[in-house]
Amino acid sequence: MQLSTIRKYTLGATAIMAALTLSSQNNIVEEVAWVVGDQPIYKSQIEEMYQQMRYERVPINGDPYCVIPEQLAIEKLYLHQAEVDTVEVQEAMVTQQVDARINMLIDQIGSKEKIEEYFRKPLPEFREQLTQTIRDNYRIMQVQDNITSDIKTTPSDVLHYFNDLPQDSIPMVPLQVETQIITLNPEIPRSEIEDVKARLRDYTDQVNRGEREFYTLAVLYSEDGSASRGGETGFLGRGHLEPEYAAVAFNLNDPKKVSKIVETQYGFHIIQLIEKRGDRINTRHILLRPKVSDADLTKAINRLDSIRTDIVNGKFTFEESAPYLSQDKDTRNNRGVMVNSKDRTTRFEMSELPAEIAKVVDKMEPGEISEPFIMTDPKRNCDIVAIVKLTNRVPAHKANMSDDYQLIKDMCESSLRTKKLTDWLDKKIKDTYVRIEDGWDNCEFRHSGWLKLK
């Protein structure tokens, strides 16, 4: 979607940080540039958005002092329609996004106190402003979904769309592969697990005796990504926590107490309650992962090598063995077939595969089964052993109906969606009071109708 037509509404943490920083530091006099309905657009807003886009290196197709105010005006039209339609968003979803963004900012900046210092405002005020921004983004996306909800395409529609495309508009599709995988988790000696538990019990004792803060121990020793913020998870509901973790965390009532040791697929945790809010909870935790020795990895490689030999010799097929032997939860019930989370198809560009798999697959031919290799489990961040089968390799090519139907269908529906939104905006502009102040009207706007007779 083109920036001048539809803004990318779900801002990343860096974008929000840029926008809110500028908002807190800007001293521009409140000069009105546009009025849409009864809503003014101030010069300061335009400057803030311009600086934000420069900060993110977002290309601007045209004069920023024409493109940006038009974009802000479009947002106001969508938000007005949200009021008319009484569009509501799930506050739990908004809150979850706000918490996630604040946690990301804490990772980037260092602490809540540093956020307040950076943005020159108390954290509650910062949170309120961020909440409104994200809430508006969701409302705009809901309005767009409502406007385009009746768009449906048939294979005939897709074919007509493809046949009408100019040759230079047909995209090139990079090399893609389809793969299957079988993984084994190396056996971890009981002594290693007991050593991890002993360390966690020692941390618990230090906290209970008042010798160390849980926060400090998490920063120093936790092996989770939350370590830099003292193990804090942010407010999460049960559905966003591992079941074993949630069962213990939601039963905690005393913020001074430390939980018993909890085992999840990621390792072993101890948990400290920070605060409960309805069906969401904020906790700290320390995660330790038992280490896999070279000897354990070698045993797993030898076992998987035996399985590969049996498959190659025809004792059973890769597809038959995956459900019974693979320990990869995402693929074992699908005959080992890997599914691309990006588009839910079985095709991957090489850059979309885990690096270790891409390196192995790059040298394989369809039908081949790799030798066992060590890779990092992308979810659990620990070493596992795998073999992969390359089932298909699709060379780089110009998109065509037989190989790339889903891609072309998506392009067709995106084109229809853009046209419908453009038509809706053109009519909305025509029916809405708009005033553009002198000095802001000498523009070639994306949408006609902004300039009214004075």
Stockholm file with secondary structure:
# STOCKHOLM 1.0

chainA/1-454         MQLSTIRKYTLGATAIMAALTLSSQNNIVEEVAWVVGDQPIYKSQIEEMYQQMRYERVPINGDPYCVIPEQLAIEKLYLHQAEVDTVEVQEAMVTQQVDARINMLIDQIGSKEKIEEYFRKPLPEFREQLTQTIRDNYRIMQVQDNITSDIKTTPSDVLHYFNDLPQDSIPMVPLQVETQIITLNPEIPRSEIEDVKARLRDYTDQVNRGEREFYTLAVLYSEDGSASRGGETGFLGRGHLEPEYAAVAFNLNDPKKVSKIVETQYGFHIIQLIEKRGDRINTRHILLRPKVSDADLTKAINRLDSIRTDIVNGKFTFEESAPYLSQDKDTRNNRGVMVNSKDRTTRFEMSELPAEIAKVVDKMEPGEISEPFIMTDPKRNCDIVAIVKLTNRVPAHKANMSDDYQLIKDMCESSLRTKKLTDWLDKKIKDTYVRIEDGWDNCEFRHSGWLKLK
#=GR chainA/1-454 SS CCTTTSCCCSCCHHHHHHHHHHHHHCCCCCCEEEEETTEEEEHHHHHHHHHHHHHHTCCCSSCHHHHHHHHHHHHHHHHHHHHHTTCCCCHHHHHHHHHHHHHHHHHHHSSHHHHHHHHTSCHHHHHHHHHHHHHHHHHHHHHHHHHTTTCCCCHHHHHHHHHHSCGGGSCEECCEEEEEEEEECCCCCHHHHHHHHHHHHHHHHHHHTTSSCHHHHHHHHCCSGGGGGTTBCCSEEGGGSCHHHHHHHTTCCCTTCBCCCEEETTEEEEEEEEEEETTEEEEEEEEECCCCCHHHHHHHHHHHHHHHHHHHTTSSCHHHHHHHHCCCTTTGGGTTBCCCTTTSSSCEEGGGSCHHHHHHHTTCCTTCBCCCEEEECTTTCSEEEEEEEEEEEECSEECCTTTCHHHHHHHHHHHHHHHHHHHHHHHHHHHSCEEECTTSCCSCCSSTTCSCCC
#=GC SS_cons         CCTTTSCCCSCCHHHHHHHHHHHHHCCCCCCEEEEETTEEEEHHHHHHHHHHHHHHTCCCSSCHHHHHHHHHHHHHHHHHHHHHTTCCCCHHHHHHHHHHHHHHHHHHHSSHHHHHHHHTSCHHHHHHHHHHHHHHHHHHHHHHHHHTTTCCCCHHHHHHHHHHSCGGGSCEECCEEEEEEEEECCCCCHHHHHHHHHHHHHHHHHHHTTSSCHHHHHHHHCCSGGGGGTTBCCSEEGGGSCHHHHHHHTTCCCTTCBCCCEEETTEEEEEEEEEEETTEEEEEEEEECCCCCHHHHHHHHHHHHHHHHHHHTTSSCHHHHHHHHCCCTTTGGGTTBCCCTTTSSSCEEGGGSCHHHHHHHTTCCTTCBCCCEEEECTTTCSEEEEEEEEEEEECSEECCTTTCHHHHHHHHHHHHHHHHHHHHHHHHHHHSCEEECTTSCCSCCSSTTCSCCC
//
